[in-house]
Amino acid sequence: MFVTTLIAFFLAEMGDKTQLATVALAARFADLPSVVAGTTAGLLLADAPVVWLGDVPSRRLPMTWLHRGRRC
C-alpha cells in the first residue's frame, strides 16, 4: 500500500508548479540535496493530512458510495 501511494504521489505531482519551483530553487542555490529535501518535506506536510482525512471515510463508508462520489 505504501509503495502504491508513493508511486501515485510521484505521478500526480510530476510536472506541476511545485516541481518547477524546485528546479528554480535548485538553479539558484548550490545545495541541491537541501532544496530537494525541503520541497519534499513541504509537499508531505501539505499532503499528509489530506491522506489521513481521506482514510476515515474509506473505512466507514461502502466503497461503492465513494466510487460514485468520485465520478461527480
C-alpha positions as CSV (number, residue, x, y, z in Angstrom):
1,M,0.0,0.0,0.0
2,F,2.8,2.4,0.8
3,V,4.6,1.8,-2.4
4,T,1.4,2.3,-4.4
5,T,0.8,5.6,-2.6
6,L,4.3,6.7,-3.2
7,I,4.1,5.9,-6.9
8,A,0.7,7.6,-7.2
9,F,2.0,10.7,-5.3
10,F,5.0,10.9,-7.7
11,L,2.9,10.6,-10.8
12,A,0.3,13.1,-9.6
13,E,2.9,15.7,-8.7
14,M,5.1,15.2,-11.8
15,G,5.3,18.5,-13.8
16,D,3.3,20.7,-11.5
17,K,4.2,24.1,-10.2
18,T,6.0,22.7,-7.1
19,Q,8.4,20.8,-9.2
20,L,9.1,23.9,-11.4
21,A,9.7,25.8,-8.2
22,T,12.1,23.1,-7.0
23,V,14.0,23.4,-10.3
24,A,14.2,27.2,-10.0
25,L,15.5,26.9,-6.4
26,A,18.0,24.3,-7.3
27,A,19.3,26.6,-10.1
28,R,19.6,29.4,-7.6
29,F,21.1,27.6,-4.6
30,A,24.1,25.2,-4.9
31,D,22.9,22.8,-2.2
32,L,20.7,20.5,-4.3
33,P,20.1,17.9,-1.6
34,S,18.8,20.5,0.8
35,V,16.5,22.0,-1.8
36,V,15.0,18.6,-2.7
37,A,14.7,17.6,1.0
38,G,12.9,20.9,1.8
39,T,10.5,20.8,-1.1
40,T,9.7,17.1,-0.4
41,A,9.1,17.8,3.3
42,G,6.8,20.7,2.3
43,L,4.8,18.5,0.0
44,L,4.5,15.8,2.6
45,L,3.4,18.3,5.2
46,A,0.7,19.6,2.9
47,D,-0.5,16.2,1.6
48,A,-0.3,14.0,4.7
49,P,-3.3,15.5,6.5
50,V,-5.4,15.1,3.4
51,V,-4.4,11.5,3.0
52,W,-5.2,10.8,6.7
53,L,-8.6,12.6,6.4
54,G,-9.4,10.6,3.3
55,D,-8.7,7.4,5.1
56,V,-11.6,8.0,7.6
57,P,-14.5,7.8,5.1
58,S,-12.9,4.9,3.3
59,R,-13.1,2.9,6.5
60,R,-16.6,3.9,7.4
61,L,-18.5,4.1,4.1
62,P,-19.1,1.4,1.5
63,M,-16.5,1.6,-1.3
64,T,-19.3,1.8,-4.0
65,W,-20.5,5.1,-2.4
66,L,-17.0,6.5,-2.6
67,H,-16.6,5.4,-6.2
68,R,-19.9,7.1,-7.2
69,G,-18.9,10.3,-5.4
70,R,-15.6,10.4,-7.3
71,R,-17.3,10.5,-10.7
72,C,-19.3,13.7,-9.9
